[in-house]
Amino acid sequence: MNPAEAPTGHIRLTSHPGSRGPVRFPIDWNAGGNAGADGRGPVIATVNSGSHRNAIGAHGGSYSIYRALAISSGAMSASSKPDLHDTSPVCEIGPHPQWSEAGKIVSLDPWGHRVAQDFGSLIEEGIDIRPSIAITKARLTLPEIREAIAAGRMAVDGEIVHEAGDISVTKIAIDPVWWLPGVAERFEVSENSLRRCLFEQTGGMYPELVTRPDLSVFLPPIGGMTLYIMGDPAYLGDTSRMLTCRVHDECNGSDVFGSDICTCRPYLTHGIEEATRQAQAGGVGLIVYNRKEGRALGEVTKFLVYNARKRQPGGDQASTYFERTECVAGVQDARFQQLMPDVIHWLGIRRIDRFVSMSNMKHDALTEGGIEIGERVPIPDDMVPADASVEMEAKKAAGYFTPEAPPTAAELSKTVGRELGKF
């Protein structure tokens, strides 16, 4: 397609309530009981959906920008619609009671994986409704799993763990879909204040945040999350089955490239091992992987912080770990775990038997959201890289779970990382 074939003419910079007539598909986010997907209504945020559009933002989160490049370069038609034939989930998730419990889920569309199933007739009619969740099956291959097998910590069973050292998993990708009134309530701010901040801090990218208070659903331009389920997904939420879970926030440097300045990859692989063994024991394992690079501050900011930590007088000290982050970023941590429990509610989970995390923020967010947590599983000491001891000791002192007494101020000042010149 030539870029000239893309829609041209008048560009509507914004709209206002009533400017396009009544919305055919209003969204009743809190539709309860047996209302189902029809009672809630479809989320429609496609550019070519015209007057049917009932949400702010665009499908695909941050990838909507790449879609724009594909269209502008002529590689893709602006009017392209996905053929959803044979894309249905490989297993059933829900519906669960939490889907209609007020305030439980505000940052994802619980019906987002059932679009082709629940709104097939509307799609056939030509309404451009798209999934925000996809469920498939895959295998994970990690050298750490092979090492666990060789060390006798994990056994090959031919069903979950295979001879080659790979693990069978159910894999779920979720794009964010925010119900703005619920997000505002979760953060204890007014919806008007939230909308204005979102509008201003995205450089005015979505004017309808402030001009269309009648549109309450927003698809933000951020990354989503991926779930990895070891064992039968039907066991999630079944309190007769043990659940081991790790909620992990993205760290490209460690998760992918093995950087030793933090414990991210070791804790991730430890969580995968624990979750897999739980599935082999007749339970189920869950890894929630959130796209929140650098505590949701971004990788550029994270690397600036690394330099500031390493160059400060006295070196990279655990005692100033959080201080140096705040000096550069303006905040110690921007992940704000208030929205994190939503995916646990979506899966129908009310109890996590073994929570593979030391994070006080994650633990508190889950328990305050009504999720019961049994055992907390810390990372083994021998899995903490030497240079990452700065982060680990600082976090323990700040309230992270530890079986031992947290480090004292004197002990923190003695925990110093490697100098930049020694990398």
Secondary structure, DSSP 8 states (H G I E B T S, - for coil): --GGGS--S-------TTTT-S-SS---TT--TT-HHHHH------GGGGGG--SEE-TTGGGHHHHHHHHHTTSS-TT-----TT-S-SS-----GGGGSTTS--SS-TTTT-HHHHSHHHHHHT-----SEEEEEEEEE-HHHHHHHHTTSS---SSSB-TTSEEEEEEEEE---EEHHHHHHHTTS-HHHHHHHHHHHTTTS-THHHH-TT--EEE-SS--EEEEEES-GGGTT-TTS-EEEEEEE--HHHHTT--TTSSHHHHHHHHHHHHHHHHHTTSEEEEEEE--HHHHT-HHHHHHHHHHHHHSTT-SBGGGHHHHHHHHHSSS----GGGTHHHHHHTT--EEEEE----HHHHHHHHHTT-EEEEE----GGGS-GGGHHHHHHHHHHT---SS----HHHHHH-B---GGG-
